[in-house]
Amino acid sequence: MRDVVILGSTGSIGTQALELVVERRDQFRVVALAAGGSNIELLAQQVLDHQPAVVALTRAQAVQDLQLALYAQASRRGWSAGEMTLPRILAGPDAANQAAGLDCDVVLNAITGSAGLVPTLTTLAAGTTLALANKESLVVGGRLVTEAAAEGQIVAVDSEHSAIAQCLRAGRAEEVDRLILTASGGPFRGRTRAELVAVTPEQAMQHPTWNMGRVITTNSATLINKGLELLEAHLLYDVPLERIDVVVHPQSVIHSMVQYVDGSTLAQCSPPDMRLPIALGLTWPDRVPGAAQPCDWSAATSWTFEPLDNDAFPAVDLARRAGALGGTAPAVLNAANEECVDAFGAGRIDFVTITDTIAAVLDEHVASASSASNVGVADVPSDRLGATHVSSDRMDLDTVLAADRWARERARALTSPVS
């Protein structure tokens, strides 16, 4: 029996993880759930279904709403008063972080965005296995995360990185030549930059393969999601950025590949279904029988590959640049993107302005340091902390968080209507 904490339980990954648990109650026990508080009815259902001892709510004002929803759903189920025990409720901005530090076997971090960084660090400090679906915390935290992790403590849940981990079992580290990340190409594959200007937020949500939340789906449409995955693969598997390729594979059946020095390339294949990498994340290195359906080899099918159009979709190149700079640059890239996704969803900017604005904020961040490779926290005036690039070997958590705040402010300023 594995005790599990799920952060981001009402999101796409969290709900699928709980579906997997329902089918295997003899293997998993949910000891805590954490959610932002935007979907109280679903969270109440999850609490009643899994009876966790602790529930964490980021939005403190939603606590009473959760309590009322719990009583209402219990009443609809015909439960008597003694059948329901209210969980201990943690509330406020630090609630998910507190849940991450609870005693358990594995924490599934499925929080969206850089808000997952501190819970990631807390999980690692507790010595708990981290099933990481929150790629942003690794991208933003960089060496702060990798140096905090014991060997094998982080298990990737992204389908691409789970695929790479599976393929890496076939050889030694020194035998690896390249990592090859596959991308579906998103809903706008094949369009030119000019054709992308007029696309709408609703069109960006029409992903051809995966059913995901607003932020990740929009990130997949711009391909910034693939850029973040590039940085994640670099950090997780210690492979140089120049030895990681991205190839477009519209069918999304090959989730990623590893090319070895002898010319052999190993691919991990399965129909698009996140339950497979989620199950591996919760039980690694063991597999969960029947976690997902395999490929149907009796049916005729075709898998195709094509190069990435970096002119129409410059996000991957932007991520490469941020990764090469290191330090606070990836945090700035990610924070600016999160703000731009909100601005696009609100109709304040067009689609191509998302990556244009990210590039502008990154340029300003790097240009603010007279010598980016030599600037450390002690060299930066307090009023410029966050605005100035700090190198990887000199940054700390406060520096990363300051860079995140500064990038958000700059991106908001650049995407707000002129008054």
Contacts in CASP RR format, 6 or more apart in sequence:
PFRMAT RR
TARGET T0000
AUTHOR 0000-0000-0000
METHOD contacts of the structure
MODEL  1
MRDVVILGSTGSIGTQALELVVERRDQFRVVALAAGGSNIELLAQQVLDH
QPAVVALTRAQAVQDLQLALYAQASRRGWSAGEMTLPRILAGPDAANQAA
GLDCDVVLNAITGSAGLVPTLTTLAAGTTLALANKESLVVGGRLVTEAAA
EGQIVAVDSEHSAIAQCLRAGRAEEVDRLILTASGGPFRGRTRAELVAVT
PEQAMQHPTWNMGRVITTNSATLINKGLELLEAHLLYDVPLERIDVVVHP
QSVIHSMVQYVDGSTLAQCSPPDMRLPIALGLTWPDRVPGAAQPCDWSAA
TSWTFEPLDNDAFPAVDLARRAGALGGTAPAVLNAANEECVDAFGAGRID
FVTITDTIAAVLDEHVASASSASNVGVADVPSDRLGATHVSSDRMDLDTV
LAADRWARERARALTSPVS
1 26 0 8 1.000
1 27 0 8 1.000
1 28 0 8 1.000
1 29 0 8 1.000
2 27 0 8 1.000
2 28 0 8 1.000
2 29 0 8 1.000
2 105 0 8 1.000
2 106 0 8 1.000
2 282 0 8 1.000
2 283 0 8 1.000
3 29 0 8 1.000
3 31 0 8 1.000
3 103 0 8 1.000
3 104 0 8 1.000
3 105 0 8 1.000
3 106 0 8 1.000
4 17 0 8 1.000
4 21 0 8 1.000
4 28 0 8 1.000
4 29 0 8 1.000
4 30 0 8 1.000
4 31 0 8 1.000
4 104 0 8 1.000
4 105 0 8 1.000
4 106 0 8 1.000
4 107 0 8 1.000
4 108 0 8 1.000
4 282 0 8 1.000
5 30 0 8 1.000
5 31 0 8 1.000
5 32 0 8 1.000
5 33 0 8 1.000
5 34 0 8 1.000
5 99 0 8 1.000
5 100 0 8 1.000
5 101 0 8 1.000
5 102 0 8 1.000
5 104 0 8 1.000
5 106 0 8 1.000
5 107 0 8 1.000
5 108 0 8 1.000
6 14 0 8 1.000
6 17 0 8 1.000
6 18 0 8 1.000
6 30 0 8 1.000
6 32 0 8 1.000
6 33 0 8 1.000
6 34 0 8 1.000
6 107 0 8 1.000
6 108 0 8 1.000
6 110 0 8 1.000
7 34 0 8 1.000
7 56 0 8 1.000
7 96 0 8 1.000
7 99 0 8 1.000
7 100 0 8 1.000
7 107 0 8 1.000
7 108 0 8 1.000
7 109 0 8 1.000
7 110 0 8 1.000
7 111 0 8 1.000
7 116 0 8 1.000
7 119 0 8 1.000
7 134 0 8 1.000
8 14 0 8 1.000
8 33 0 8 1.000
8 34 0 8 1.000
8 35 0 8 1.000
8 36 0 8 1.000
8 96 0 8 1.000
8 110 0 8 1.000
8 111 0 8 1.000
8 112 0 8 1.000
9 15 0 8 1.000
9 17 0 8 1.000
9 18 0 8 1.000
9 33 0 8 1.000
9 34 0 8 1.000
9 35 0 8 1.000
9 43 0 8 1.000
9 46 0 8 1.000
9 110 0 8 1.000
10 35 0 8 1.000
10 36 0 8 1.000
10 37 0 8 1.000
10 38 0 8 1.000
10 39 0 8 1.000
10 42 0 8 1.000
10 43 0 8 1.000
10 46 0 8 1.000
11 35 0 8 1.000
11 39 0 8 1.000
11 110 0 8 1.000
11 112 0 8 1.000
11 213 0 8 1.000
12 110 0 8 1.000
12 211 0 8 1.000
12 212 0 8 1.000
12 213 0 8 1.000
12 216 0 8 1.000
12 274 0 8 1.000
13 108 0 8 1.000
13 110 0 8 1.000
13 133 0 8 1.000
13 157 0 8 1.000
13 274 0 8 1.000
13 278 0 8 1.000
14 108 0 8 1.000
14 110 0 8 1.000
14 133 0 8 1.000
15 42 0 8 1.000
15 46 0 8 1.000
16 274 0 8 1.000
16 275 0 8 1.000
16 278 0 8 1.000
17 108 0 8 1.000
17 110 0 8 1.000
17 278 0 8 1.000
17 282 0 8 1.000
18 30 0 8 1.000
18 46 0 8 1.000
18 49 0 8 1.000
18 50 0 8 1.000
19 275 0 8 1.000
20 28 0 8 1.000
20 275 0 8 1.000
20 278 0 8 1.000
20 279 0 8 1.000
20 282 0 8 1.000
20 288 0 8 1.000
20 291 0 8 1.000
21 28 0 8 1.000
21 30 0 8 1.000
21 50 0 8 1.000
22 49 0 8 1.000
24 288 0 8 1.000
27 283 0 8 1.000
27 288 0 8 1.000
28 282 0 8 1.000
30 50 0 8 1.000
30 51 0 8 1.000
30 52 0 8 1.000
31 52 0 8 1.000
31 53 0 8 1.000
31 54 0 8 1.000
31 102 0 8 1.000
31 103 0 8 1.000
31 104 0 8 1.000
32 52 0 8 1.000
32 53 0 8 1.000
32 54 0 8 1.000
32 55 0 8 1.000
32 56 0 8 1.000
32 99 0 8 1.000
32 102 0 8 1.000
32 104 0 8 1.000
33 43 0 8 1.000
33 46 0 8 1.000
33 47 0 8 1.000
33 50 0 8 1.000
33 52 0 8 1.000
33 54 0 8 1.000
33 55 0 8 1.000
33 56 0 8 1.000
33 99 0 8 1.000
34 55 0 8 1.000
34 56 0 8 1.000
34 57 0 8 1.000
34 58 0 8 1.000
34 95 0 8 1.000
34 96 0 8 1.000
34 99 0 8 1.000
34 100 0 8 1.000
34 111 0 8 1.000
34 119 0 8 1.000
35 43 0 8 1.000
35 55 0 8 1.000
35 56 0 8 1.000
35 57 0 8 1.000
35 58 0 8 1.000
36 57 0 8 1.000
36 58 0 8 1.000
36 59 0 8 1.000
36 62 0 8 1.000
36 96 0 8 1.000
37 43 0 8 1.000
37 57 0 8 1.000
37 58 0 8 1.000
37 59 0 8 1.000
37 62 0 8 1.000
37 66 0 8 1.000
38 59 0 8 1.000
40 62 0 8 1.000
40 65 0 8 1.000
40 66 0 8 1.000
40 69 0 8 1.000
41 69 0 8 1.000
41 73 0 8 1.000
43 55 0 8 1.000
43 57 0 8 1.000
43 66 0 8 1.000
43 69 0 8 1.000
44 66 0 8 1.000
44 69 0 8 1.000
44 70 0 8 1.000
44 72 0 8 1.000
44 73 0 8 1.000
45 73 0 8 1.000
47 55 0 8 1.000
47 66 0 8 1.000
47 70 0 8 1.000
47 87 0 8 1.000
48 70 0 8 1.000
48 73 0 8 1.000
48 74 0 8 1.000
48 77 0 8 1.000
48 84 0 8 1.000
51 85 0 8 1.000
51 87 0 8 1.000
52 87 0 8 1.000
53 87 0 8 1.000
53 88 0 8 1.000
54 87 0 8 1.000
54 88 0 8 1.000
54 89 0 8 1.000
54 90 0 8 1.000
54 99 0 8 1.000
54 102 0 8 1.000
55 66 0 8 1.000
55 87 0 8 1.000
55 88 0 8 1.000
55 89 0 8 1.000
55 90 0 8 1.000
56 89 0 8 1.000
56 90 0 8 1.000
56 91 0 8 1.000
56 95 0 8 1.000
56 96 0 8 1.000
56 98 0 8 1.000
56 99 0 8 1.000
57 63 0 8 1.000
57 66 0 8 1.000
57 89 0 8 1.000
57 90 0 8 1.000
57 91 0 8 1.000
57 92 0 8 1.000
57 95 0 8 1.000
58 92 0 8 1.000
58 93 0 8 1.000
58 95 0 8 1.000
58 96 0 8 1.000
58 115 0 8 1.000
59 91 0 8 1.000
59 92 0 8 1.000
60 91 0 8 1.000
60 92 0 8 1.000
60 95 0 8 1.000
62 91 0 8 1.000
63 89 0 8 1.000
63 91 0 8 1.000
66 89 0 8 1.000
67 86 0 8 1.000
67 89 0 8 1.000
70 84 0 8 1.000
70 86 0 8 1.000
71 84 0 8 1.000
74 83 0 8 1.000
74 84 0 8 1.000
90 98 0 8 1.000
90 99 0 8 1.000
96 111 0 8 1.000
96 115 0 8 1.000
96 116 0 8 1.000
96 119 0 8 1.000
97 118 0 8 1.000
97 119 0 8 1.000
97 122 0 8 1.000
99 119 0 8 1.000
100 107 0 8 1.000
100 109 0 8 1.000
100 119 0 8 1.000
100 120 0 8 1.000
100 122 0 8 1.000
100 123 0 8 1.000
100 126 0 8 1.000
100 128 0 8 1.000
101 107 0 8 1.000
101 122 0 8 1.000
101 123 0 8 1.000
101 125 0 8 1.000
101 126 0 8 1.000
101 128 0 8 1.000
103 126 0 8 1.000
104 128 0 8 1.000
105 128 0 8 1.000
105 129 0 8 1.000
106 128 0 8 1.000
106 129 0 8 1.000
106 130 0 8 1.000
106 131 0 8 1.000
106 155 0 8 1.000
106 281 0 8 1.000
106 282 0 8 1.000
107 119 0 8 1.000
107 123 0 8 1.000
107 128 0 8 1.000
107 129 0 8 1.000
107 130 0 8 1.000
107 131 0 8 1.000
108 131 0 8 1.000
108 133 0 8 1.000
108 157 0 8 1.000
108 278 0 8 1.000
108 281 0 8 1.000
108 282 0 8 1.000
109 116 0 8 1.000
109 119 0 8 1.000
109 120 0 8 1.000
109 123 0 8 1.000
109 130 0 8 1.000
109 131 0 8 1.000
109 132 0 8 1.000
109 133 0 8 1.000
109 134 0 8 1.000
109 137 0 8 1.000
110 133 0 8 1.000
110 134 0 8 1.000
110 157 0 8 1.000
111 119 0 8 1.000
111 134 0 8 1.000
111 137 0 8 1.000
112 134 0 8 1.000
112 136 0 8 1.000
112 213 0 8 1.000
112 215 0 8 1.000
112 216 0 8 1.000
113 134 0 8 1.000
113 136 0 8 1.000
113 137 0 8 1.000
113 215 0 8 1.000
113 334 0 8 1.000
113 338 0 8 1.000
114 136 0 8 1.000
114 137 0 8 1.000
114 140 0 8 1.000
114 331 0 8 1.000
114 334 0 8 1.000
114 335 0 8 1.000
114 338 0 8 1.000
114 404 0 8 1.000
116 134 0 8 1.000
116 136 0 8 1.000
116 137 0 8 1.000
117 136 0 8 1.000
117 137 0 8 1.000
117 140 0 8 1.000
117 141 0 8 1.000
117 145 0 8 1.000
117 400 0 8 1.000
118 397 0 8 1.000
119 134 0 8 1.000
119 137 0 8 1.000
120 130 0 8 1.000
120 132 0 8 1.000
120 134 0 8 1.000
120 137 0 8 1.000
120 138 0 8 1.000
120 145 0 8 1.000
121 137 0 8 1.000
121 144 0 8 1.000
121 145 0 8 1.000
121 148 0 8 1.000
121 397 0 8 1.000
123 130 0 8 1.000
124 130 0 8 1.000
124 145 0 8 1.000
124 148 0 8 1.000
124 149 0 8 1.000
124 150 0 8 1.000
124 153 0 8 1.000
124 154 0 8 1.000
125 148 0 8 1.000
127 150 0 8 1.000
127 153 0 8 1.000
128 153 0 8 1.000
129 153 0 8 1.000
129 155 0 8 1.000
129 284 0 8 1.000
130 149 0 8 1.000
130 153 0 8 1.000
130 154 0 8 1.000
130 155 0 8 1.000
131 155 0 8 1.000
131 157 0 8 1.000
131 278 0 8 1.000
131 281 0 8 1.000
131 282 0 8 1.000
131 284 0 8 1.000
132 138 0 8 1.000
132 154 0 8 1.000
132 155 0 8 1.000
132 156 0 8 1.000
132 157 0 8 1.000
132 158 0 8 1.000
133 157 0 8 1.000
133 158 0 8 1.000
133 278 0 8 1.000
135 158 0 8 1.000
135 161 0 8 1.000
135 228 0 8 1.000
135 229 0 8 1.000
135 232 0 8 1.000
136 228 0 8 1.000
136 334 0 8 1.000
137 145 0 8 1.000
138 145 0 8 1.000
138 146 0 8 1.000
138 154 0 8 1.000
138 231 0 8 1.000
138 232 0 8 1.000
138 235 0 8 1.000
138 236 0 8 1.000
139 228 0 8 1.000
139 231 0 8 1.000
139 232 0 8 1.000
139 235 0 8 1.000
139 330 0 8 1.000
139 331 0 8 1.000
139 333 0 8 1.000
139 334 0 8 1.000
140 330 0 8 1.000
140 331 0 8 1.000
140 334 0 8 1.000
140 335 0 8 1.000
140 400 0 8 1.000
140 404 0 8 1.000
141 330 0 8 1.000
141 331 0 8 1.000
141 400 0 8 1.000
142 235 0 8 1.000
142 326 0 8 1.000
142 327 0 8 1.000
142 330 0 8 1.000
142 392 0 8 1.000
143 327 0 8 1.000
143 392 0 8 1.000
143 393 0 8 1.000
143 395 0 8 1.000
144 395 0 8 1.000
144 396 0 8 1.000
144 397 0 8 1.000
144 400 0 8 1.000
145 154 0 8 1.000
145 235 0 8 1.000
146 235 0 8 1.000
154 236 0 8 1.000
155 165 0 8 1.000
155 280 0 8 1.000
155 281 0 8 1.000
155 284 0 8 1.000
156 162 0 8 1.000
156 164 0 8 1.000
156 165 0 8 1.000
156 232 0 8 1.000
156 236 0 8 1.000
156 277 0 8 1.000
156 281 0 8 1.000
157 274 0 8 1.000
157 277 0 8 1.000
157 278 0 8 1.000
157 280 0 8 1.000
157 281 0 8 1.000
158 229 0 8 1.000
158 232 0 8 1.000
158 277 0 8 1.000
159 255 0 8 1.000
159 256 0 8 1.000
159 272 0 8 1.000
159 274 0 8 1.000
159 276 0 8 1.000
159 277 0 8 1.000
160 181 0 8 1.000
160 182 0 8 1.000
160 229 0 8 1.000
160 233 0 8 1.000
160 255 0 8 1.000
160 256 0 8 1.000
161 229 0 8 1.000
161 232 0 8 1.000
161 233 0 8 1.000
161 236 0 8 1.000
161 256 0 8 1.000
162 255 0 8 1.000
162 268 0 8 1.000
162 276 0 8 1.000
162 277 0 8 1.000
162 280 0 8 1.000
162 281 0 8 1.000
163 254 0 8 1.000
163 255 0 8 1.000
163 256 0 8 1.000
163 257 0 8 1.000
163 267 0 8 1.000
163 268 0 8 1.000
163 277 0 8 1.000
164 179 0 8 1.000
164 181 0 8 1.000
164 233 0 8 1.000
164 236 0 8 1.000
164 237 0 8 1.000
164 256 0 8 1.000
164 257 0 8 1.000
164 258 0 8 1.000
164 268 0 8 1.000
165 237 0 8 1.000
165 280 0 8 1.000
165 284 0 8 1.000
166 268 0 8 1.000
166 280 0 8 1.000
167 256 0 8 1.000
167 257 0 8 1.000
167 258 0 8 1.000
167 266 0 8 1.000
167 267 0 8 1.000
167 268 0 8 1.000
168 176 0 8 1.000
168 237 0 8 1.000
168 258 0 8 1.000
170 258 0 8 1.000
170 260 0 8 1.000
170 266 0 8 1.000
171 260 0 8 1.000
173 238 0 8 1.000
175 260 0 8 1.000
175 261 0 8 1.000
175 262 0 8 1.000
176 237 0 8 1.000
176 239 0 8 1.000
176 258 0 8 1.000
176 259 0 8 1.000
176 260 0 8 1.000
176 261 0 8 1.000
177 243 0 8 1.000
177 259 0 8 1.000
177 260 0 8 1.000
177 261 0 8 1.000
177 263 0 8 1.000
178 239 0 8 1.000
178 243 0 8 1.000
178 244 0 8 1.000
178 245 0 8 1.000
178 258 0 8 1.000
178 259 0 8 1.000
179 233 0 8 1.000
179 237 0 8 1.000
179 239 0 8 1.000
179 243 0 8 1.000
179 244 0 8 1.000
179 245 0 8 1.000
179 256 0 8 1.000
179 257 0 8 1.000
179 258 0 8 1.000
179 259 0 8 1.000
180 244 0 8 1.000
180 245 0 8 1.000
180 246 0 8 1.000
180 247 0 8 1.000
180 256 0 8 1.000
180 257 0 8 1.000
180 258 0 8 1.000
180 259 0 8 1.000
180 265 0 8 1.000
181 226 0 8 1.000
181 229 0 8 1.000
181 230 0 8 1.000
181 233 0 8 1.000
181 244 0 8 1.000
181 245 0 8 1.000
181 246 0 8 1.000
181 247 0 8 1.000
181 256 0 8 1.000
182 246 0 8 1.000
182 247 0 8 1.000
182 248 0 8 1.000
182 249 0 8 1.000
182 252 0 8 1.000
182 254 0 8 1.000
182 255 0 8 1.000
182 256 0 8 1.000
182 257 0 8 1.000
182 305 0 8 1.000
183 223 0 8 1.000
183 226 0 8 1.000
183 246 0 8 1.000
183 247 0 8 1.000
183 248 0 8 1.000
183 249 0 8 1.000
183 308 0 8 1.000
184 207 0 8 1.000
184 208 0 8 1.000
184 209 0 8 1.000
184 210 0 8 1.000
184 220 0 8 1.000
184 248 0 8 1.000
184 249 0 8 1.000
184 250 0 8 1.000
184 252 0 8 1.000
185 208 0 8 1.000
185 220 0 8 1.000
185 223 0 8 1.000
185 248 0 8 1.000
185 250 0 8 1.000
185 313 0 8 1.000
186 207 0 8 1.000
186 208 0 8 1.000
186 209 0 8 1.000
186 220 0 8 1.000
186 221 0 8 1.000
186 223 0 8 1.000
187 203 0 8 1.000
187 204 0 8 1.000
187 206 0 8 1.000
187 207 0 8 1.000
187 208 0 8 1.000
187 221 0 8 1.000
188 195 0 8 1.000
188 196 0 8 1.000
188 199 0 8 1.000
188 203 0 8 1.000
188 204 0 8 1.000
188 221 0 8 1.000
188 312 0 8 1.000
189 208 0 8 1.000
189 248 0 8 1.000
189 250 0 8 1.000
190 309 0 8 1.000
190 312 0 8 1.000
191 199 0 8 1.000
191 312 0 8 1.000
192 311 0 8 1.000
192 312 0 8 1.000
193 311 0 8 1.000
193 312 0 8 1.000
193 352 0 8 1.000
196 312 0 8 1.000
196 351 0 8 1.000
196 352 0 8 1.000
197 350 0 8 1.000
197 351 0 8 1.000
197 352 0 8 1.000
198 350 0 8 1.000
198 351 0 8 1.000
199 221 0 8 1.000
199 350 0 8 1.000
199 351 0 8 1.000
201 218 0 8 1.000
201 344 0 8 1.000
201 345 0 8 1.000
201 347 0 8 1.000
204 217 0 8 1.000
204 218 0 8 1.000
204 221 0 8 1.000
204 222 0 8 1.000
204 344 0 8 1.000
204 351 0 8 1.000
205 214 0 8 1.000
205 217 0 8 1.000
205 218 0 8 1.000
205 221 0 8 1.000
207 217 0 8 1.000
207 220 0 8 1.000
207 221 0 8 1.000
208 250 0 8 1.000
209 250 0 8 1.000
209 251 0 8 1.000
209 252 0 8 1.000
209 272 0 8 1.000
210 217 0 8 1.000
210 220 0 8 1.000
210 252 0 8 1.000
210 272 0 8 1.000
210 274 0 8 1.000
212 220 0 8 1.000
214 341 0 8 1.000
214 345 0 8 1.000
215 338 0 8 1.000
215 341 0 8 1.000
216 225 0 8 1.000
218 341 0 8 1.000
218 344 0 8 1.000
218 345 0 8 1.000
218 354 0 8 1.000
219 225 0 8 1.000
219 228 0 8 1.000
219 337 0 8 1.000
219 341 0 8 1.000
220 226 0 8 1.000
221 351 0 8 1.000
222 313 0 8 1.000
222 315 0 8 1.000
222 351 0 8 1.000
222 354 0 8 1.000
222 355 0 8 1.000
223 308 0 8 1.000
223 313 0 8 1.000
223 315 0 8 1.000
223 316 0 8 1.000
224 315 0 8 1.000
224 318 0 8 1.000
224 319 0 8 1.000
224 337 0 8 1.000
224 354 0 8 1.000
224 355 0 8 1.000
224 358 0 8 1.000
226 246 0 8 1.000
226 315 0 8 1.000
226 316 0 8 1.000
226 319 0 8 1.000
227 246 0 8 1.000
227 315 0 8 1.000
227 316 0 8 1.000
227 318 0 8 1.000
227 319 0 8 1.000
227 320 0 8 1.000
228 319 0 8 1.000
228 334 0 8 1.000
230 241 0 8 1.000
230 244 0 8 1.000
230 246 0 8 1.000
230 316 0 8 1.000
230 319 0 8 1.000
230 320 0 8 1.000
231 241 0 8 1.000
231 319 0 8 1.000
231 322 0 8 1.000
231 323 0 8 1.000
231 330 0 8 1.000
233 239 0 8 1.000
233 244 0 8 1.000
234 240 0 8 1.000
234 241 0 8 1.000
234 244 0 8 1.000
234 323 0 8 1.000
241 320 0 8 1.000
241 323 0 8 1.000
241 324 0 8 1.000
246 308 0 8 1.000
246 316 0 8 1.000
247 305 0 8 1.000
247 306 0 8 1.000
247 307 0 8 1.000
247 308 0 8 1.000
248 305 0 8 1.000
248 306 0 8 1.000
248 307 0 8 1.000
248 308 0 8 1.000
249 303 0 8 1.000
249 304 0 8 1.000
249 305 0 8 1.000
250 304 0 8 1.000
250 306 0 8 1.000
251 301 0 8 1.000
251 302 0 8 1.000
251 303 0 8 1.000
251 304 0 8 1.000
252 272 0 8 1.000
253 269 0 8 1.000
253 270 0 8 1.000
253 271 0 8 1.000
253 272 0 8 1.000
253 295 0 8 1.000
253 303 0 8 1.000
254 267 0 8 1.000
254 268 0 8 1.000
254 269 0 8 1.000
254 303 0 8 1.000
255 268 0 8 1.000
255 269 0 8 1.000
255 270 0 8 1.000
255 277 0 8 1.000
256 267 0 8 1.000
256 268 0 8 1.000
257 265 0 8 1.000
257 266 0 8 1.000
257 267 0 8 1.000
257 268 0 8 1.000
258 265 0 8 1.000
258 266 0 8 1.000
259 265 0 8 1.000
260 266 0 8 1.000
269 295 0 8 1.000
270 276 0 8 1.000
270 292 0 8 1.000
270 293 0 8 1.000
270 294 0 8 1.000
270 295 0 8 1.000
271 292 0 8 1.000
271 293 0 8 1.000
271 294 0 8 1.000
271 295 0 8 1.000
273 292 0 8 1.000
273 293 0 8 1.000
275 291 0 8 1.000
275 292 0 8 1.000
276 291 0 8 1.000
276 292 0 8 1.000
278 291 0 8 1.000
279 287 0 8 1.000
279 288 0 8 1.000
279 291 0 8 1.000
279 292 0 8 1.000
280 287 0 8 1.000
280 288 0 8 1.000
280 291 0 8 1.000
282 288 0 8 1.000
308 316 0 8 1.000
310 316 0 8 1.000
310 317 0 8 1.000
313 355 0 8 1.000
314 355 0 8 1.000
314 359 0 8 1.000
315 355 0 8 1.000
315 358 0 8 1.000
318 333 0 8 1.000
318 355 0 8 1.000
318 358 0 8 1.000
318 359 0 8 1.000
318 362 0 8 1.000
319 330 0 8 1.000
319 333 0 8 1.000
321 329 0 8 1.000
321 362 0 8 1.000
322 329 0 8 1.000
322 330 0 8 1.000
322 332 0 8 1.000
322 333 0 8 1.000
322 362 0 8 1.000
323 329 0 8 1.000
323 330 0 8 1.000
325 366 0 8 1.000
325 372 0 8 1.000
325 389 0 8 1.000
326 391 0 8 1.000
326 392 0 8 1.000
327 389 0 8 1.000
327 390 0 8 1.000
327 391 0 8 1.000
327 392 0 8 1.000
327 395 0 8 1.000
328 365 0 8 1.000
328 386 0 8 1.000
328 389 0 8 1.000
328 390 0 8 1.000
328 395 0 8 1.000
328 399 0 8 1.000
328 400 0 8 1.000
328 403 0 8 1.000
329 362 0 8 1.000
329 365 0 8 1.000
329 366 0 8 1.000
329 389 0 8 1.000
331 400 0 8 1.000
331 403 0 8 1.000
331 404 0 8 1.000
331 407 0 8 1.000
332 361 0 8 1.000
332 362 0 8 1.000
332 365 0 8 1.000
332 389 0 8 1.000
332 403 0 8 1.000
332 404 0 8 1.000
332 406 0 8 1.000
332 407 0 8 1.000
333 358 0 8 1.000
333 362 0 8 1.000
333 407 0 8 1.000
334 404 0 8 1.000
334 407 0 8 1.000
335 403 0 8 1.000
335 404 0 8 1.000
335 405 0 8 1.000
335 407 0 8 1.000
335 408 0 8 1.000
335 411 0 8 1.000
336 357 0 8 1.000
336 358 0 8 1.000
336 361 0 8 1.000
336 362 0 8 1.000
336 407 0 8 1.000
336 408 0 8 1.000
336 410 0 8 1.000
336 411 0 8 1.000
337 354 0 8 1.000
337 358 0 8 1.000
338 408 0 8 1.000
339 407 0 8 1.000
339 408 0 8 1.000
339 411 0 8 1.000
339 412 0 8 1.000
339 415 0 8 1.000
340 349 0 8 1.000
340 353 0 8 1.000
340 354 0 8 1.000
340 357 0 8 1.000
340 358 0 8 1.000
340 411 0 8 1.000
340 415 0 8 1.000
341 354 0 8 1.000
343 349 0 8 1.000
343 354 0 8 1.000
343 357 0 8 1.000
343 411 0 8 1.000
343 412 0 8 1.000
343 415 0 8 1.000
343 416 0 8 1.000
344 350 0 8 1.000
344 351 0 8 1.000
344 353 0 8 1.000
344 354 0 8 1.000
348 415 0 8 1.000
348 416 0 8 1.000
348 417 0 8 1.000
349 357 0 8 1.000
349 415 0 8 1.000
353 415 0 8 1.000
357 411 0 8 1.000
357 414 0 8 1.000
357 415 0 8 1.000
358 411 0 8 1.000
360 414 0 8 1.000
361 407 0 8 1.000
361 410 0 8 1.000
361 411 0 8 1.000
361 414 0 8 1.000
364 387 0 8 1.000
364 410 0 8 1.000
365 386 0 8 1.000
365 387 0 8 1.000
365 388 0 8 1.000
365 389 0 8 1.000
365 403 0 8 1.000
365 406 0 8 1.000
365 407 0 8 1.000
366 372 0 8 1.000
366 389 0 8 1.000
368 384 0 8 1.000
368 387 0 8 1.000
368 388 0 8 1.000
368 389 0 8 1.000
369 375 0 8 1.000
369 388 0 8 1.000
369 389 0 8 1.000
369 390 0 8 1.000
372 389 0 8 1.000
372 391 0 8 1.000
373 391 0 8 1.000
374 391 0 8 1.000
375 388 0 8 1.000
375 389 0 8 1.000
375 390 0 8 1.000
375 391 0 8 1.000
375 394 0 8 1.000
376 390 0 8 1.000
376 391 0 8 1.000
376 394 0 8 1.000
376 395 0 8 1.000
377 385 0 8 1.000
377 390 0 8 1.000
377 394 0 8 1.000
377 395 0 8 1.000
377 396 0 8 1.000
377 398 0 8 1.000
377 399 0 8 1.000
380 386 0 8 1.000
380 388 0 8 1.000
380 390 0 8 1.000
385 399 0 8 1.000
385 402 0 8 1.000
386 399 0 8 1.000
386 402 0 8 1.000
386 403 0 8 1.000
386 405 0 8 1.000
386 406 0 8 1.000
386 407 0 8 1.000
387 406 0 8 1.000
390 399 0 8 1.000
390 403 0 8 1.000
END
